[in-house]
Amino acid sequence: MYPAELVQPMRDELTAVGFEQISDVERVENVIQSEGTTLVVVNSVCGCAAANARPGVRMSLANEKTPQNLVTVFAGVDREATDAARALMVPFPPSSPSMALFKDGELVHMLERHHIEGRPAEMIAENLVQAYQEHC
């Protein structure tokens, strides 16, 4: 587990643009399985989350179409909530950071760590925008 003061600025990067930080299993399951579209970001302390994932997801929201629900869980901090979110991302193995787009409770798009690591934030944003255009 990481100290709260260490991860708070990383949480704030997403909550400042409208993400709901979730640490409750029931809330994770209810939001993801609800009608409409939900983007779930599994946040992380790693360098690729700071350099690529969080900036990329923030850029993607400057699009005409965006998901109705924006939620995030923090790997290594919100263990139960993260596990609950990952359980709904099967068949993809757990990875962080990662991003999953759900539509009416069904996983329709997934970005795993290997899609994020080493790629510029702009490329991640473009990938997400294409998913929004198709599903939102």
C-alpha positions in Angstrom: 0.0 0.0 0.0 1.2 3.5 -0.8 0.8 6.4 1.6 -2.2 8.5 1.0 -0.2 11.7 0.7 1.9 10.1 -2.0 -1.0 9.1 -4.3 -3.3 12.1 -3.7 -1.7 14.3 -6.4 -2.1 11.4 -8.8 -5.7 10.9 -7.9 -6.3 14.7 -8.2 -5.1 14.6 -11.9 -8.1 12.6 -12.8 -10.7 13.9 -10.3 -9.9 17.4 -11.4 -11.3 16.5 -14.9 -14.4 14.8 -13.7 -13.4 11.3 -12.7 -15.0 9.8 -9.6 -12.4 8.1 -7.4 -14.0 4.8 -6.2 -12.7 2.7 -3.3 -16.0 0.8 -2.7 -16.6 -2.6 -4.4 -20.3 -2.2 -4.7 -20.0 1.3 -6.2 -17.5 0.0 -8.8 -19.8 -2.8 -9.8 -22.9 -0.6 -9.9 -21.3 2.1 -12.1 -19.7 -0.3 -14.5 -22.7 -2.4 -14.9 -25.1 0.5 -15.4 -26.7 1.6 -18.6 -24.7 3.9 -20.8 -20.9 4.3 -21.2 -18.3 4.1 -18.5 -14.6 4.7 -18.7 -12.6 3.0 -15.9 -9.0 4.1 -15.4 -6.9 1.8 -13.2 -4.5 4.5 -11.9 -0.9 3.7 -10.9 2.2 5.3 -9.4 4.4 4.2 -12.3 6.1 6.5 -14.7 4.0 5.5 -17.7 0.9 6.5 -15.7 2.3 9.9 -15.1 3.8 10.5 -18.5 1.3 8.8 -20.8 -1.8 7.4 -19.2 -3.2 10.3 -17.1 -2.3 13.0 -19.7 -3.7 10.8 -22.5 -7.0 10.2 -20.8 -7.3 13.9 -19.9 -6.7 14.9 -23.6 -9.2 12.4 -24.8 -12.0 14.2 -22.9 -11.6 17.3 -25.1 -13.8 15.4 -27.6 -17.3 15.9 -28.7 -18.3 12.4 -27.6 -17.2 11.2 -24.2 -18.3 8.4 -21.8 -21.2 9.2 -19.5 -19.4 7.9 -16.4 -15.8 8.5 -15.6 -14.4 6.4 -12.7 -11.0 5.5 -11.4 -9.6 3.0 -9.0 -6.0 3.1 -7.7 -3.9 -0.1 -8.0 -1.9 -0.8 -4.8 -4.2 1.5 -2.8 -7.9 0.6 -3.4 -7.2 -3.1 -3.6 -10.8 -4.4 -3.3 -12.2 -1.9 -5.7 -9.4 -2.4 -8.2 -9.9 -6.2 -8.0 -13.7 -5.7 -8.6 -13.0 -3.5 -11.6 -10.5 -6.0 -13.0 -12.9 -8.9 -12.6 -15.2 -7.1 -15.1 -12.3 -6.7 -17.5 -11.8 -10.4 -18.1 -10.4 -11.9 -20.3 -7.7 -9.2 -20.0 -5.1 -9.9 -17.3 -4.6 -7.3 -14.5 -2.4 -4.5 -15.5 -1.8 -0.9 -14.3 -2.2 1.5 -15.6 -5.1 0.4 -17.8 -8.3 1.8 -19.2 -11.5 0.1 -20.0 -14.6 1.4 -21.8 -17.9 -0.3 -20.9 -21.2 0.1 -22.7 -24.3 -1.0 -20.9 -22.1 -3.1 -18.6 -20.2 -4.8 -21.5 -16.5 -4.3 -22.0 -16.1 -2.8 -25.5 -12.6 -1.4 -25.5 -9.4 -2.0 -23.5 -6.0 -0.4 -23.2 -3.6 -2.5 -21.2 -0.3 -1.3 -19.8 1.6 -2.6 -22.9 -0.6 -0.3 -25.0 0.3 2.6 -22.8 3.9 2.2 -21.9 6.3 3.9 -24.3 3.5 5.5 -26.3 3.0 9.3 -26.2 -0.1 10.7 -24.5 -1.4 11.9 -27.8 -1.5 8.4 -29.2 -3.4 7.1 -26.1 -5.8 10.0 -26.4 -6.4 9.3 -30.1 -7.1 5.6 -29.3 -9.6 6.5 -26.7 -11.3 9.1 -28.9 -11.8 6.5 -31.6 -13.5 4.3 -29.0 -15.7 7.2 -27.9 -16.7 7.9 -31.5 -17.7 4.3 -31.9 -19.4 3.5 -28.6 -20.5 6.8 -27.0 
